[in-house]
Amino acid sequence: NVHGKHIVTVEGIGIEAELNQVQKSMLEHNATQCGFCTPGFVMAFSGYALNKETSITGIRESISGNICRCTGYKSIEKAAVNIFEQLKHSPKGRSLDWLIKQRFIPKYFQKIPEQLKKIVPLSPLKAGVLVGGGTDLYVQKAEELQGMEAIPLNQIKGLTDVFQNGTKLTIGAGLTASDMLNNELVMTALPRLKEFFQLVSSQVIRNMGTLGGNLVNASPIGDLSVLFLALNADITLLNLDTESSRKLPLKEFFKDYKKIALQKDELIQSLAIETGKTMAVNFEKVSKRTYLDIASVNCAISIQLKGDEIKEIHLAAGGVAPIPKYLKNTCEFLTDKKLNAENLRKAHCVMKEEIAPISDIRGSAAYKRLLLRQLFYAHFIRLFPNRVKSSELLNV
């Protein structure tokens, strides 16, 4: 997944024999002690400087996946503010020339774009391991994959495309979470996506992990799987051998624990969601830590009202079944019902019958049932605060 990329390590980020502006800020604000974590922070801040966006929130989020055991973070936060103060005066778009002139990056960065154009694309049809972001595959099968040729999926035409066709938005399965956040079409369709993705992994993983990879992994608590199930997405599967494709609802893709409807020589090409309806969307997640953690239980909803009745609803949950679970029976029960506490309590009774959580390291089965109830109710309290009260739902 690094084919076609120029890799820069911390040794290659300095300005000749000097420190760059990021390194200076870390030094001047005493943001390094043992030094073990410092290269990671320097690279994260330098990567942020190369982005066009400038905000104090953004620069803090850029180091969300970095851990320091010594400083208590305050000195690192001060360095971040100092870097932000320098970047906020940059011209719109923040060119490489400006960053070089301001001594954020070395001069050789100017030549990288032209050098990358000389790289010959790999053929995805060659024998080898197909890799999206590799964030999961290389962890699970590190030894097995050593020495095997990796074929990056972003080399396959169409896997990173995003396009609107009528009321359908198609999102390429090769897109990373960060790609989706930076895509205008995706953000127009899902304006709260950035808020939801704050609960999904870290910035580093969001930069690498792909939509298709999250689905193929088939984790029962996959965040993107649960979200797109609730968006009632359709999935397109591409056969690399015949170059033919087929479509099916995402809710039919997950068959059993780690078993999916992917046939030999097939991969996920894209997902499509309906954007022509006014649907309210929400995503909730409970984990041991608020951020940078895998879910104990997660849940997503998309819902459309007509007056005080539920015209259409889609619900999905993770951590309560062997697969990311589309809650079909609950959705059918709520459709055409009035949105009120009584019907939601009845719907919860239906929901309890279509889930089968197990006790594991992330909690007991009873605890997960309780979590799902709370997340289910939380959707309606958050989306319809004037219609649904927690006291009514819980009979307080």
C-alpha positions in Angstrom: 0.0 0.0 0.0 3.0 2.3 -0.2 3.5 1.7 -3.9 3.4 5.1 -5.7 4.3 6.9 -2.5 7.4 8.7 -1.3 8.2 7.6 2.3 9.7 10.3 4.6 11.1 9.3 8.0 12.0 11.7 10.8 15.6 11.6 9.5 14.4 13.2 6.2 12.4 16.0 7.6 15.1 18.3 8.9 16.4 21.4 7.1 20.0 20.5 6.0 21.9 20.6 9.3 19.2 22.5 11.2 15.9 21.7 12.9 12.7 22.5 11.0 10.0 24.7 12.5 8.2 21.7 14.0 11.3 20.3 15.7 12.2 23.8 17.0 8.8 24.2 18.5 9.1 20.8 20.3 12.5 21.8 21.6 11.6 25.4 22.7 8.5 24.3 24.6 10.2 21.4 26.3 7.9 18.9 24.6 10.4 16.0 24.7 11.8 14.2 27.7 12.8 10.6 27.1 12.5 11.2 23.4 11.1 7.8 22.5 7.8 9.3 21.3 9.2 12.5 19.8 9.7 11.3 16.2 6.1 10.3 16.0 4.9 13.8 17.2 7.3 15.5 14.8 6.1 13.5 11.9 2.4 14.0 12.8 2.8 17.8 13.1 4.9 17.9 9.9 2.2 15.9 8.1 -0.4 18.4 9.4 1.6 21.3 8.0 1.4 19.7 4.5 -2.4 19.8 4.7 -4.4 22.8 3.6 -6.6 23.0 6.7 -5.5 25.2 9.6 -7.3 25.1 12.9 -6.3 24.6 16.5 -8.7 21.6 16.7 -7.2 20.1 13.6 -3.6 20.3 14.8 -4.6 18.7 18.1 -6.4 15.9 16.2 -3.4 15.3 14.1 -1.6 13.8 17.1 -4.6 11.8 18.4 -2.9 8.5 17.7 0.4 9.5 19.5 1.1 8.7 23.1 3.6 10.3 25.5 4.2 8.8 29.0 6.5 11.6 30.2 5.4 15.1 29.5 1.7 15.0 30.5 1.0 16.5 27.1 0.8 20.2 28.2 4.2 21.0 26.7 3.3 19.2 23.5 0.0 21.2 23.4 2.0 24.4 23.7 4.2 23.3 20.8 1.1 22.6 18.8 -0.3 26.1 19.5 3.1 27.6 18.4 3.1 25.6 15.1 -0.6 26.6 14.5 0.3 30.3 15.1 3.0 30.0 12.4 0.7 28.1 9.9 -2.3 30.4 10.3 -0.5 33.2 8.5 0.1 31.0 5.4 -1.5 31.8 2.1 -4.7 29.9 1.2 -3.7 26.4 -0.1 -0.4 26.4 1.7 2.0 25.6 -1.2 5.2 23.5 -0.9 7.2 26.6 -1.8 5.8 28.5 1.2 6.5 25.6 3.6 10.0 25.3 2.2 10.6 29.1 2.5 9.3 29.1 6.1 11.5 26.1 6.9 8.8 23.6 7.7 10.1 21.0 5.1 13.4 20.5 3.2 13.8 21.6 -0.4 13.8 18.1 -1.9 10.0 18.0 -1.3 9.6 20.2 -4.5 10.8 17.3 -6.6 8.6 14.5 -5.1 5.5 15.1 -7.2 7.4 14.8 -10.5 9.3 11.7 -9.2 6.1 10.0 -8.3 4.8 10.4 -11.8 7.6 8.2 -13.1 6.5 5.2 -11.1 4.9 2.4 -13.2 1.5 1.3 -11.8 1.4 -2.4 -10.6 -1.0 -4.7 -12.3 -3.8 -5.8 -9.9 -4.2 -9.0 -11.9 -0.7 -10.2 -11.1 -0.3 -13.0 -8.5 0.0 -11.4 -5.1 -1.8 -10.3 -2.0 -4.4 -7.6 -2.5 -3.9 -4.9 0.1 -6.1 -1.9 0.9 -4.5 0.0 3.8 -3.0 -3.0 5.5 -3.9 -1.8 8.9 -5.6 -5.1 9.9 -4.1 -7.6 7.4 -0.4 -6.9 8.4 -1.3 -7.2 12.1 -3.2 -10.5 11.7 -0.9 -12.2 9.2 2.4 -10.4 9.6 4.7 -13.5 9.3 2.5 -15.2 6.6 2.8 -12.1 4.4 6.5 -11.6 4.7 8.2 -12.0 1.3 4.8 -12.0 -0.6 4.2 -9.4 -3.2 1.5 -6.9 -2.2 -0.8 -5.5 -4.8 -2.3 -2.1 -3.7 -6.0 -1.9 -4.4 -5.8 1.8 -5.1 -4.2 0.8 -8.4 -7.5 -0.7 -9.5 -9.6 1.7 -11.6 -12.7 2.9 -9.9 -11.9 1.8 -6.3 -11.3 5.4 -5.2 -14.0 7.1 -7.2 -16.9 9.1 -5.7 -19.8 10.2 -7.8 -23.4 11.2 -7.7 -25.8 9.5 -10.1 -29.3 10.8 -9.6 -30.2 10.3 -5.9 -27.5 7.6 -5.4 -24.0 8.4 -4.1 -21.4 5.8 -5.0 -18.3 5.6 -2.7 -15.3 3.7 -3.9 -14.3 0.9 -1.5 -10.6 1.9 -1.7 -11.2 5.2 0.0 -9.8 5.7 3.4 -11.8 7.3 6.3 -9.8 10.5 5.8 -10.5 10.4 2.0 -14.3 10.4 2.8 -13.9 13.3 5.2 -12.1 15.3 2.6 -14.7 14.6 -0.2 -17.3 17.2 -0.8 -19.9 14.8 -2.1 -19.6 12.5 0.9 -19.7 15.3 3.4 -22.7 16.9 1.7 -24.6 13.6 2.0 -23.3 12.8 5.5 -22.6 16.2 7.2 -22.0 14.6 10.7 -19.5 12.1 9.4 -16.5 13.9 11.0 -18.3 13.8 14.3 -18.9 10.0 13.9 -15.4 9.3 12.8 -13.9 10.9 15.9 -15.0 7.6 17.5 -13.4 5.5 14.8 -9.7 4.6 15.4 -7.0 7.3 15.3 -6.0 9.9 12.7 -3.1 7.6 11.5 -5.4 4.6 11.0 -8.1 6.8 9.4 -5.4 7.9 6.9 -4.7 4.3 6.0 -7.6 2.0 6.6 -10.1 1.6 3.8 -13.9 1.4 3.7 -13.7 -2.0 1.8 -11.2 -3.4 4.3 -13.4 -2.6 7.2 -16.3 -4.5 5.5 -14.2 -7.5 4.4 -12.7 -7.8 7.8 -16.3 -8.7 8.9 -15.7 -7.8 12.5 -18.9 -8.0 14.5 -18.1 -4.5 15.9 -16.8 -2.9 12.7 -17.7 0.8 13.0 -18.0 1.5 9.3 -19.9 -1.8 8.7 -22.5 -0.8 11.3 -22.8 2.8 10.0 -23.3 1.8 6.3 -25.8 -1.0 7.3 -27.9 1.7 8.9 -27.5 3.8 5.7 -29.1 0.9 3.9 -26.2 0.7 1.5 -25.9 -1.4 -1.5 -22.6 -3.0 -2.3 -20.9 -3.7 -5.7 -18.6 -6.7 -6.0 -16.1 -6.8 -8.8 -14.6 -10.0 -10.3 -11.0 -9.3 -11.2 -10.8 -12.3 -13.5 -13.9 -11.7 -15.7 -14.2 -8.0 -14.9 -17.9 -8.5 -14.3 -19.7 -7.1 -11.3 -22.8 -7.8 -9.2 -24.7 -5.9 -6.6 -26.4 -6.8 -3.4 -27.7 -5.1 -0.3 -24.9 -4.7 2.3 -27.2 -6.5 4.9 -26.9 -9.6 2.7 -23.1 -9.4 2.6 -22.4 -10.7 6.2 -23.3 -14.4 6.4 -21.8 -15.6 9.7 -18.8 -14.9 12.0 -16.1 -13.8 9.6 -18.0 -15.3 6.6 -19.0 -13.0 3.8 -20.7 -13.2 0.4 -17.4 -12.7 -1.4 -16.7 -15.3 -4.1 -13.3 -16.3 -5.6 -11.5 -13.5 -7.4 -14.0 -10.9 -6.1 -13.4 -7.7 -4.2 -15.6 -4.9 -3.0 -15.6 -2.2 -5.7 -18.0 0.4 -4.1 -20.9 1.2 -1.8 -23.9 3.2 -2.8 -26.3 5.1 -0.5 -29.6 6.9 -1.2 -29.3 10.7 -0.8 -32.7 11.7 -2.2 -34.5 11.3 1.1 -34.4 13.5 4.2 -33.0 11.0 6.6 -31.7 11.8 10.1 -28.5 9.8 10.8 -26.8 9.1 14.1 -23.9 6.8 15.3 -23.3 5.8 18.9 -20.5 3.8 20.4 -19.4 2.6 23.8 -15.8 1.4 24.4 -13.5 1.3 27.4 -11.9 4.5 26.2 -13.9 7.2 24.4 -11.3 7.5 21.6 -8.8 5.1 20.0 -10.6 2.0 21.1 -12.6 -0.9 19.7 -16.3 -0.9 20.5 -18.0 -3.0 23.2 -21.2 -2.2 21.4 -21.9 0.3 18.6 -25.2 1.3 16.9 -26.3 3.4 14.0 -29.6 4.7 12.7 -31.1 6.5 9.7 -34.7 7.5 10.0 -37.3 9.6 8.2 -40.5 10.9 9.8 -43.8 11.9 8.2 -45.6 14.1 10.7 -45.3 12.2 14.0 -45.0 8.8 12.3 -41.9 6.8 11.3 -42.0 6.6 7.5 -38.7 4.7 7.1 -36.0 3.5 9.5 -32.8 1.5 9.3 -31.0 0.3 12.4 -27.7 -1.7 12.8 -25.7 -2.8 15.8 -22.3 -4.3 16.5 -21.1 -6.4 19.4 -24.5 -8.2 19.8 -24.3 -10.9 17.2 -21.6 -12.9 15.2 -21.9 -10.3 12.5 -22.6 -6.6 12.2 -26.3 -6.9 12.7 -29.0 -5.2 10.6 -32.0 -5.1 13.0 -34.6 -6.1 10.5 -37.4 -7.0 12.9 -37.0 -3.9 15.0 -37.1 -1.7 11.8 -40.2 -3.5 10.6 -42.0 -3.0 13.9 -41.3 0.7 14.0 -42.2 1.5 10.4 -45.5 3.4 10.2 -45.6 3.7 14.0 -45.9 6.9 15.9 -42.6 8.2 17.4 -43.2 8.0 21.1 -41.8 6.4 24.2 -44.3 3.6 24.4 -43.5 2.4 20.9 -39.8 2.7 21.4 -40.0 0.6 24.6 -42.0 -2.0 22.6 -39.4 -1.9 19.8 -36.7 -2.6 22.4 -38.5 -5.8 23.4 -38.5 -6.8 19.7 -34.8 -5.9 19.5 -33.9 -8.1 22.5 -35.2 -11.1 20.6 -33.1 -10.6 17.5 -29.7 -10.2 19.1 -27.4 -12.8 20.7 -24.4 -11.1 22.4 -21.8 -13.3 24.1 -19.7 -12.6 27.2 -16.1 -11.8 26.3 -13.3 -9.4 27.3 -15.4 -6.4 26.3 -18.2 -7.2 28.7 -20.9 -9.8 29.6 -23.8 -10.6 27.4 -26.2 -8.9 29.9 -24.0 -5.7 29.9 -24.0 -5.6 26.1 -27.8 -5.9 26.0 -28.0 -3.0 28.4 -25.6 -1.0 26.3 -27.6 -1.5 23.1 -30.8 -0.5 24.9 -29.1 2.8 26.0 -27.6 3.5 22.5 -31.0 2.7 20.9 -32.7 5.2 23.1 -29.9 7.7 22.7 -30.5 7.9 19.0 -34.0 9.2 19.5 -33.1 11.5 22.4 -30.3 13.1 20.3 -32.2 13.3 17.0 -35.7 14.2 18.4 -35.2 15.9 21.8 -38.5 17.6 21.7 -40.4 14.4 21.0 -38.5 11.8 23.1 -37.4 12.2 26.8 -35.2 9.8 28.6 -37.4 9.9 31.7 -40.3 8.6 29.6 -38.3 5.9 28.0 -36.9 4.6 31.3 -40.1 5.3 33.3 -38.2 7.5 35.7 
